[in-house]
């Protein structure tokens, strides 16, 4: 879920202009639809680095009954500690990993790798994958394969890899990108950007080597649901979490 000052938004290729509701009702809906985890990204904070909105986040976590991760504008350990103390299960770090590379190491050492998601936004530039920071607005010229290995070595527990080119298109994940990342590191890789059909999720896992898949537009703008995605994946031999009453 992408959050700006007024509510949830979604667009294409990181141009997130379309309003898709507000956070709390969305959390309640996804709770009822058996989503495994929720990731809320403050896309404005990624550009301005203002302090997280702890009051609202505390309310969100009170109504969220699945693991909840938050990202956006996080710059230091004090913010991470406060986010975890008000109910976040994980934090998602992106731009700070370029600006202050030691933060992710210090966070993993203090709080544990299990609650640290390293987010990497990638775009094809001159036929090469390039890493972007500040909500996809600044090209870092980081070598993708070297950089994701750095993140693993610094203590990241998971890597969220997002294709800017595929974001919001619902044309399928960039399978080559997902495979390029998952084949180089041993920690879980979450594929993001482009999901439009359940089969896209299957491909990201089977062909791309992803450990998990993230989706937004597919759930915002179609009738597809997380619980039906699980049924589809289970029927194709992919291990998923199925609620006890659905077994």
BELDA-V125077 format. One record per pair of residues at least 6 apart in sequence whose C-alpha atoms are under 6 Angstrom apart, sorted by the first residue. I is the first residue (numbers start at 1). J is the second residue. If there is no record, write none. Layout:
I/J  I/J
This chain:
1/40  2/8  2/9  2/41  3/41  3/42  4/42  4/43  4/44  7/22  8/19  8/20  8/21  8/22  9/16  9/18  9/19  9/20  10/16  10/18  11/17  11/18  11/168  12/167  12/168  12/169  13/164  13/165  13/167  33/227  34/227  35/226  37/66  37/67  37/68  38/68  39/69  39/70  40/70  41/70  41/71  41/72  42/72  45/72  45/73  46/72  46/73  46/134  46/135  47/134  49/73  58/86  61/87  67/89  68/88  68/89  69/88  69/89  69/90  69/91  70/91  70/92  71/91  71/92  75/96  90/115  90/116  91/116  92/117  92/118  93/118  93/119  94/119  95/133  95/134  105/154  105/155  108/155  113/155  113/156  113/157  114/157  116/156  116/157  117/157  117/158  117/159  118/156  118/159  119/159  119/160  120/161  121/131  121/132  121/162  122/130  122/131  122/132  122/163  122/164  123/129  123/130  123/164  123/165  130/141  131/140  131/142  132/138  132/139  132/140  158/187  158/188  158/189  159/189  160/189  160/190  161/191  161/192  162/192  162/193  163/193  166/193  166/194  167/193  167/194  168/194  168/217  169/194  170/194  170/195  170/196  171/194  171/196  172/194  172/195  172/196  172/200  173/193  173/194  173/195  175/204  175/208  178/208  179/208  179/209  182/189  182/209  188/211  189/210  189/211  190/210  190/212  190/213  191/213  192/214  195/215  196/218  198/229  204/210  219/225
